Amino acid sequence: MGATLVNRQTLPLSLTPAGEAFVELCQRVTRDVRDTRGKIADMQAEVSARISVGSTQGLFSHFYQGWASEVGVAERLQLNLKATGWVGEQFLDALDNGECDLVLCYWHPDLPWGDRLSRGDYRTITLAREWLVPVSVAAENGQPRFSLPGVAGQTVPLIAYHGRGFLQSAIEAHLAHTRQPVNLLPLNENTQSASVKALVKQGYGMGWLPSRMTEKSEHFGSLARAGDNRWDVPLDIRLIRLREPRSVDLLTLWKTLESQHAEHQDTVTSG
């Protein structure tokens, strides 16, 4: 400190005026460190108390934030951003392995691994309904460049989803139920709706997108419907947890959400 702090000419030793000023500084620093440590501990406890959610990329971008704010649970949830790279059944694996407490995903009866959800190991809440809508880039006259069901002898190029994901099996099952011939030529497979949308907008083919992802684009005319509503594919947006919740906080939150979304629960099969 550039000054004598201890007076060694006295018995017992004493502090000089400079030493007393230095002690006051040390006491203030000690109090600040203790208070800051307490604040940091409270912050860490708050973060660790949040419930981890794994969400598909499309729902994370176009549903999660609005829904969480609307029902008042945004501060109680923590998104696991690793989940945007998971595909289909990997979300259930993450629940089983403790990588997340909840999964936010699309659901339909024709999921290729849907039997796993029906074994009783999971509980679900239906949060909302959704539709997959067929879209294509619009031509100059406003009509879709590619449209369903196509014309005889000509395939309709399709930007498809990953076969083990949440959406492709729903599309295929819906097409089978319509019993109307359609000749699609899948060009590639994508795990993310955003990738499908990007390729569709660049004119490579048509594809199905969640209606929440088409509203703005259709409004500005860059995308057009590639078919009427008979080609729309119904979906649920569901929240999934393990049958045995890992914490009391999770169970409390779950019961709150069940009461808020009670009107959607008539079709829940595993809840």
Summary of the structure (lengths in Angstrom):
residues: 271
radius of gyration: 28.3
end to end distance: 68.1
largest distance: 108.9
contacts: 793
relative contact order: 0.16
helix: 44%
strand: 25%
